[in-house]
Amino acid sequence: MDGVLRHRGGVLERLLHYEEDEPVVVRIAQTASENVLFGARARTETAARYGIERMRFALGVDDDLSAFHRRFANDRLIGSSVRKRPWLRVGRRPEPWEALAWAVCEQLIEYERAARIERRIIARLGRRQVGGEGWGDGLRDLPTPEALARTAPALLQSFDLAGNRALTLVHAAKEVARGRIDLKSADHEHGWKRLRKIPGIGAWTVEMLALCGQARHDQLPAGDVGLLKLVGRSLSGGDPRARAQEHEVREFFAGYGEWAGLAAVHMGGL
């Protein structure tokens, strides 16, 4: 709904950037035999390979979930889903910066409204593919951290982003752009600690980054409204109005351990 991924004629198209300024357009299609085909076009082979790598990550096609399937195929809550939908993956973003930026935009509001804000940010500040000889013409990519770091919070507010979240997004962009936070570092926890020092970034935002931008299946966005409602209904015996507390969500999923995030997807909470 944010408009960065296009589906046309059974083919997914996405514009990405290698080293911030070299555009690469990736196309993905699934064959009748369920193979997934990736193709990319860029000025260099290195950029094209990078684009394919990031979209393979986003779609989770290389994830080995066999241990998860063996462990939870007969689970009382998610066993049926695991058996029927072994292909199910966490919906990821190809770049961790994208996962972080959009998590900030999506704090405490319904996704449809957040997606409208995200589309406005992309339309005004994002990068656009032109002259692609039919590959990705009109596609857009998110603005770089550097671009958002230079953006006045008032402009983001004009897109309907709340004032405090606009400040948070610009602050986070500055930290990433200046290299003080490395979202691609293998030491995820170090980056999370630095992010939590930014006003407006709490557990949910960091956990969304971890799950959807860094492939951390062990991270559970326990403050997510969908999970609060899901666990609330379960604990109340089916009351659709009930909402759990964040600590109750964590306790509910504790048994799934390093797979808690994926378990929440199978349960329909994310």
N, C-alpha and C positions, 0 to 999 in steps of 0.2 A: 504493500500500500504506500510505501514511501517513494515508489516510482523508479528505483534504481535497477530493478531486475525486470526484464521484459520477456514475455512469453508470446511467441509468434510462430504459427505453423508447426507446433509441436517442438519448438526449439527455444531454449532459454538463452538469453543474451545478457551480458553484463560488462560494463565498462569499468576497468580498474586502472591503476597507475603503478608503474615500476619506478622506484626511487622518486616518487612524487610527481614527476613531470613527463614521463614517457607513457603515453596511453597504450593500453592493450585491451582488445575486445575478445571476450571468451564466449564461445557457443557450446551448449551442452544439449545432447539429445539422448533418449533412451530407445534402444532397438526393440524389435518384437521378441528377441531372445533375452531381453532384460540386461543386455550390456549397456554401459553408459559411455557415450562417445564425447570426447572433449576436443575442441579445436580453438586456436587462438590466432589473432593477427596483430602484429606490432612491428615496429621498425627493426627490432633486433630479435634474434632467437632467444636470447636470455630473458627479455621482457615477456615474450610469448610463453615461455616455460614457467615463468613466475606467475603469470595470470592463471594458467592451468593449475598450478600447484595450489594457489589460494582458493580457487573454486572447488577443487577436490576436497580441500579442508572444509569449506563452507557446507558442502553437501554430505560430508562424512563418509564418502565412498570407500575410504581406506581404513576406517575404524574396524578393529577386530572386537566384536561384541560377543564372541562365543562364550566367554566366561560369564557374562551377564545372563545370556540365554540359558546356560546350564543351571545357574544358581537360582533363577527366578521363573523358570518355565511353569512351575506348579505353585507359584506364590498365590496366596488367597486373594490378593487385591489386583495384581497386575499379570498374573500367570496367563490368563486368557488372551490379553493383549499381546504379550510376548510371543505366544504360540501363533497367533493369527497375523501379527505384524512384525516379523523379525527384521524387516527392512527399516523400521521406524528409527529416526535419528533426531538428535537435538537440532533445532533450527539455528544455524550459526551465521555469523557475518564473516566475510572473507578476511577482514582486517580487524585486529583488536581495537584500533582507534575508532572504527565505525561502531563497534559494539558499545564502547564507552560513551561516545557522543550521543548515540540514540538512547542509551539507558538514562542519561541525564534528561533528555527531552521527554522521556516517557514516565518520569517520576510522578506518581500520585494523580495521574489523569488517565482517562480511557484511551485505548490505543488509537481509535479512529481520529480523535482530536490530535494526539501526538503525531500521527502520520501526516496530517495536514500541515503541522508546524514543520516537520522534516522536509516535506515537499517544497515549502516556501524557502527554507534554508538552502536547499539544493538549487532551486530556480535562481536565487539571487547570488549565491556564493560558490556554488558547485562548479565542477569542471565538466565540459561538454565535448562529445565526440562529433567532429564535422569532417566531411570529405573522406569518409571511410570506405568509399567504393562499395556501398551496400552493407558493410560490416559495422553495425552499431551506430549508424547515423541517428543523431538525436538523443542517444543515450547520455545519461549524466552520472557523474560520480560525486561523492561527498567532497566538500572543501577540505583542504589539508589542515592539520593542526595549526600551521603557520598562518593560514588565511583566517581561521577563526580567532586566533590569538590577537589579530589586528582589528577584529570586528568590535564595534561599539556595542555594549550590552543593550543600549536603547534600540538598535536596529533589530536585534533578536527579539526584543519585547514587541516590536511592531509586527512580528510574525505570530504573535499570541503566546510566546514563551514567557512564563512568569518571570518577574524581575530577578528573584533570587536564583532561579535556575539559569537565567541568562548569564549572571555573574559567575555561577559555578562552571558553566560550559566554557566561558572565556578563560577562567583561571586554569581549568584542566588542560585546555589547549596550549596555554603558555607553558605549563610544566612539561608537557610532552614535546612541544616544539623546541624548547631549550635543552632537551635531553636530560632533564632532572628526573623524569619518569620514563622508563623504557618498557613499553607494553609488550615488546617482543622478547624480552629477556626470559631465560629459562627460570629465573628466580622470581616467580610470580608473586610470592608473598611479600617480597621487598617492595615491589611496585604497589601492591595493595595497601601497605602501611602508609606509603607516601600519599596515595590518593585519599585515604581516610582523613588526612590532615587538612584537606581542602574543604572549606565550609560548604555544606550542601551535598557532600558525597558520603553516603552511609553504607550499611551492609548490603542492602538490596542492589544498589548501583554496582558495587564491586563484584557481587556474586553474579550479576547478569553479564558483566565483562568476562568473568572467569568461565562461566558456562558457555556463553555464546560467542566469545572472542578468543578464548585460550584453551578450549577443549577440555575443561576441567569438569568431568562428570561428577566429581565428588562435591561440587559446590551447588548449594540449593538456595535459590532466592526466596527465602522463607517469608519475606514480607510481601510477596506478590499477592495482589488481590485475588487472583484465581485460586491460588493455593490456600489462602485464608478462608475462602468460601468453601472450597472442596473439603478441607479438613474440618471446618465448622459443621458442615452437613453430616459428615461421617460421625463426629463425636456427639452430635445432638440427636442422632437417630433419624436424620433425614430432613430436619428443619431447613428450608431453603433460605431463611433469613439469618441463620446462624453464621457467625464468623469466629474463627479460632484466633488465638494470640500467636504471635510469631514463635514463641518458645514451644507452643503446642505443635506447630507445623514441624519444627525441627525434631521433636520427640516422635512424631508420627512417622517420619521418614528415616529415623535413626537406624533402623534395621537394614536399610539398603546401603549403608556405608559409603564406599567409594563410587557407588552408582546412583546416589540419591537424586541427582539432577535428571538422569535419564528415566529413572523410575517415575518422577513427577510428570514427565512427558507422556509416558505410557498411561498414567492415571488420568490424563486430560487436564491437569492443572496448569500447564505451561503451553 
